[in-house]
Amino acid sequence: MNTKNQDFYLQFSQYTNPGLYGDVIRKTLHDDVRKIGLLVRKQLIHRMILKNSNTGSNKDLKYGDMTKVPWYRQPEDDVFITASAMFSELYRRDSKGLTLDRAAKDKLVLTCRFTSILIASILKIKGVPTRVRSGFAPYFKVEGLPCGKSDDHWINLYWNKKESRWVTIDVDGSLEDYLRFDPYDIPEGTFDFSADGWLSVRSGKVDGQHFWNSGGNGGLIVIAWELFYDFHCLMNDEVIYFHTPEITHSGKFEKLPEEQLAEIDSLAKLMQKPDKNFEELQKIWNTKKEFRLLKGGLL
């Protein structure tokens, strides 16, 4: 990877910017990626863990005693969408800040996108080029998801300077004891990147219903959502779940002509090798309104 790309992924986005917490994190947190990952994971509770309480993945209470979480605590994905907001609330709930012994009642109830935002923010603070990625994880045991499906998921890649390569990590899923790989160095082909998923379905190699999201939706439209999340992530713009291009909205996506679907094919092919095709991706980012402008919520 060239220096220009490294510099780009050292930059903070509006989502990964740590705000006033950058200096304290730089000075107090360890530099080791695994230790940073464990620390971040100990600050958060996934909404499904909270829902299932002390059963399933949390039967050993690795995520904390869910009975100690206030009854009124709900998923907070719509509340703390930036790293600075998450850091601020973590310090508000416990003045020790990021601590391994954070009480369950003081954790944030957030999903994988938010874990990835925190990891990216901290590693960038530490001077490590890092990017968030969105795709699908076929390796999770998800209650309610048909066996053999690949579930929507967000992860990180960081640049290992010593080995001169991107290392893929899944901090959100790192505590699951059934994983058959190292979540801090995920082997190629283990995670389903959205560009690969899109092209495999479009070519007829894979049934679109292989890919699902947590809302119980499957098919090409779900891959389209993840694809454009991932495109924005590659451009340092880690948008929230409900912000997607208008062409991917239900009712419009199903009516897209083959010409527009082919344009998405071309984007996906570039995204398969984002470093090689970085300048082309940036050109699309700066010129293709249909792929960049978002709709959702108040947008």
C-alpha positions in Angstrom: 0.0 0.0 0.0 1.4 3.4 -0.9 2.0 6.2 1.6 -0.9 8.2 0.2 -3.4 5.5 1.1 -1.8 5.0 4.5 -2.2 8.7 5.2 -5.8 8.6 4.1 -6.7 5.8 6.6 -4.9 7.6 9.4 -7.4 10.5 9.0 -10.4 10.7 11.3 -13.9 10.8 9.9 -16.8 12.6 11.4 -17.6 9.3 13.1 -14.2 8.1 14.2 -12.9 11.5 15.5 -12.3 11.1 19.2 -12.9 14.7 20.0 -11.4 15.8 23.3 -10.6 12.2 24.3 -7.7 11.7 21.9 -4.9 12.7 24.2 -6.0 10.7 27.2 -6.5 7.6 25.1 -3.1 8.0 23.4 -1.4 8.3 26.8 -3.3 5.6 28.8 -4.2 2.8 26.4 -1.8 0.0 25.5 -0.5 -0.2 21.9 -1.2 -3.9 21.5 -4.2 -4.5 19.1 -5.4 -7.5 21.0 -5.4 -5.7 24.3 -7.2 -2.7 22.7 -9.7 -5.1 21.2 -10.5 -6.8 24.5 -10.8 -3.5 26.3 -13.2 -2.1 23.7 -15.3 -5.4 23.8 -15.6 -5.1 27.6 -17.3 -1.6 27.2 -20.2 -2.9 25.1 -23.2 -5.2 25.2 -24.7 -6.3 21.9 -28.5 -5.9 21.7 -28.9 -9.7 21.1 -26.8 -10.4 24.2 -29.1 -8.1 26.2 -32.2 -9.7 24.7 -31.1 -13.3 25.5 -29.8 -12.3 29.0 -27.6 -14.9 30.6 -28.2 -17.7 28.1 -26.5 -18.8 24.9 -23.2 -17.0 24.3 -23.5 -15.3 27.7 -24.2 -18.4 29.8 -20.8 -18.0 31.3 -21.4 -14.2 31.8 -18.4 -13.2 29.6 -20.4 -10.1 28.6 -21.5 -9.4 32.1 -24.6 -10.2 34.2 -27.5 -9.0 32.1 -29.8 -9.0 35.2 -27.8 -6.1 36.5 -28.5 -3.9 33.4 -31.3 -1.4 34.2 -34.7 -2.6 32.9 -35.2 0.6 31.0 -31.9 0.3 29.0 -32.6 -0.1 25.3 -30.3 -0.6 22.3 -28.4 2.7 21.8 -27.4 2.5 18.2 -29.5 5.6 17.4 -27.9 7.6 20.2 -24.1 7.2 20.3 -23.2 7.2 16.6 -19.7 8.8 16.8 -16.6 7.7 18.7 -16.6 11.0 20.6 -20.1 10.4 21.8 -19.3 6.9 22.9 -16.2 7.9 24.7 -18.1 10.7 26.4 -20.8 8.4 27.6 -18.4 5.8 28.8 -16.7 8.3 31.0 -20.0 9.7 32.2 -21.2 6.3 33.3 -17.8 5.4 34.9 -15.2 8.0 35.5 -12.4 5.4 35.1 -13.2 5.5 31.4 -12.3 2.5 29.3 -11.8 -0.2 32.0 -11.8 -4.0 31.9 -13.9 -4.2 35.0 -16.7 -2.0 33.7 -20.0 -3.0 35.4 -22.7 -4.4 33.1 -25.0 -1.6 34.2 -22.5 1.0 32.8 -21.9 -0.6 29.4 -23.2 0.8 26.2 -25.7 -1.4 24.3 -24.3 -1.2 20.8 -23.8 -3.4 17.8 -20.9 -4.3 15.5 -20.7 -1.0 13.6 -20.1 0.8 16.8 -17.4 -1.6 18.0 -15.6 -1.1 14.7 -15.9 2.7 15.0 -14.2 2.6 18.4 -11.5 0.3 17.2 -10.8 2.5 14.2 -10.7 5.6 16.4 -8.3 4.2 18.9 -5.9 2.7 16.3 -5.9 5.9 14.4 -5.1 7.8 17.6 -2.2 5.3 18.0 -0.9 6.1 14.5 -2.1 2.9 12.8 -3.9 3.2 9.5 -7.3 1.6 10.0 -10.5 1.2 8.1 -14.0 -0.1 8.9 -15.5 -2.7 6.5 -19.1 -3.9 6.1 -20.1 -7.3 4.8 -21.3 -10.6 6.1 -20.1 -13.2 8.6 -20.9 -16.8 7.8 -19.2 -18.0 11.0 -21.7 -16.8 13.6 -24.3 -18.9 15.4 -27.2 -16.5 15.3 -30.4 -17.4 17.0 -33.3 -17.1 14.5 -31.0 -17.1 11.4 -31.3 -20.2 9.2 -28.4 -22.6 9.4 -25.7 -22.0 6.7 -26.5 -18.3 6.1 -24.2 -15.4 6.2 -25.2 -12.6 8.6 -24.6 -8.8 8.1 -21.6 -7.7 10.1 -19.0 -4.9 10.4 -15.3 -5.5 11.1 -11.9 -3.7 10.8 -8.7 -3.9 8.8 -5.5 -2.3 10.2 -2.2 -1.9 8.4 0.6 -4.0 10.0 3.7 -2.0 9.1 6.1 -4.7 10.1 4.5 -7.3 7.9 3.4 -4.8 5.2 -0.2 -6.1 5.0 -3.7 -5.4 6.0 -4.8 -7.5 8.9 -8.5 -8.3 9.2 -10.0 -8.3 12.8 -13.4 -8.9 14.3 -13.4 -7.4 17.8 -17.2 -7.6 18.1 -17.2 -11.4 17.7 -13.8 -12.0 19.3 -15.1 -13.5 22.6 -17.2 -16.2 21.0 -15.5 -19.5 22.0 -16.7 -21.5 19.0 -14.7 -19.5 16.4 -12.3 -21.8 14.5 -9.9 -19.0 13.6 -8.0 -16.1 15.2 -10.4 -13.1 15.3 -7.3 -10.8 15.4 -5.9 -12.2 12.1 -8.9 -13.5 10.1 -7.8 -15.8 7.2 -8.7 -14.7 3.7 -12.1 -16.0 2.6 -13.5 -16.3 6.1 -15.4 -13.0 6.1 -17.8 -12.4 3.1 -17.0 -8.9 1.9 -20.0 -7.3 0.4 -18.5 -6.7 -3.1 -17.7 -10.4 -3.3 -21.3 -11.3 -2.2 -22.9 -8.9 -4.7 -20.9 -10.3 -7.6 -21.4 -13.9 -6.6 -25.2 -13.4 -6.5 -25.3 -11.3 -9.7 -23.3 -14.0 -11.6 -25.6 -16.7 -10.3 -22.9 -18.5 -8.4 -24.7 -18.0 -5.0 -28.3 -17.8 -4.1 -29.1 -14.3 -2.8 -31.0 -15.7 0.2 -27.6 -16.9 1.5 -27.1 -13.4 2.8 -29.3 -12.0 5.6 -29.4 -9.1 8.0 -30.4 -8.9 11.6 -33.9 -7.5 10.6 -34.7 -10.9 9.0 -34.2 -9.7 5.4 -32.3 -11.5 2.7 -31.4 -11.3 -0.9 -29.7 -8.9 -3.3 -31.2 -5.7 -1.6 -29.6 -6.6 1.7 -26.2 -7.0 -0.1 -26.8 -3.6 -1.7 -27.2 -2.0 1.7 -23.9 -3.6 2.9 -22.1 -2.8 -0.3 -22.9 0.9 0.0 -22.1 0.9 3.7 -18.7 -0.6 2.7 -18.2 1.9 -0.1 -18.7 4.8 2.4 -16.4 3.1 4.9 -13.7 2.8 2.3 -14.1 6.6 1.8 -13.8 7.2 5.6 -17.5 7.9 6.0 -18.8 5.1 8.3 -22.6 5.9 8.0 -25.3 4.5 10.3 -27.5 1.6 9.3 -30.5 3.6 8.1 -28.5 5.9 5.8 -28.4 4.3 2.3 -28.6 5.7 -1.2 -32.1 6.2 -2.5 -31.7 3.6 -5.2 -31.3 0.9 -2.6 -34.6 1.6 -0.9 -37.4 -1.0 -1.0 -39.8 -0.3 -3.9 -37.0 1.4 -5.9 -34.3 -1.1 -5.8 -36.5 -3.9 -7.3 -37.2 -1.6 -10.3 -33.6 -0.7 -11.1 -32.9 -1.4 -14.8 -30.1 -3.7 -15.8 -28.0 -0.7 -16.8 -27.9 0.6 -13.2 -27.3 -2.8 -11.7 -24.3 -3.1 -14.1 -23.0 0.2 -12.7 -23.1 -1.3 -9.2 -21.3 -4.4 -10.6 -18.5 -2.1 -11.8 -18.3 -0.5 -8.3 -18.2 -3.9 -6.6 -15.3 -5.0 -8.9 -13.3 -2.0 -7.9 -14.1 -2.5 -4.3 -12.6 -6.1 -4.4 -9.2 -4.5 -4.7 -9.7 -1.1 -3.0 -6.0 -0.2 -2.7 -5.2 -0.9 -6.3 -8.4 0.9 -7.4 -8.3 3.7 -4.8 -8.1 6.6 -7.2 -11.0 5.2 -9.3 -13.1 4.7 -6.2 -12.4 8.3 -5.1 -13.4 9.5 -8.5 -16.8 7.8 -8.2 -17.1 9.1 -4.7 -16.6 12.7 -5.9 -18.8 12.5 -9.0 -21.5 9.8 -8.7 -24.4 11.4 -6.7 -26.6 8.3 -6.8 -23.9 6.3 -4.9 -23.0 8.9 -2.3 -26.1 11.0 -1.4 -28.1 9.2 1.3 -31.7 8.9 2.4 -33.0 7.9 5.8 -34.4 9.4 9.0 -34.4 13.2 8.5 -32.2 13.1 5.4 
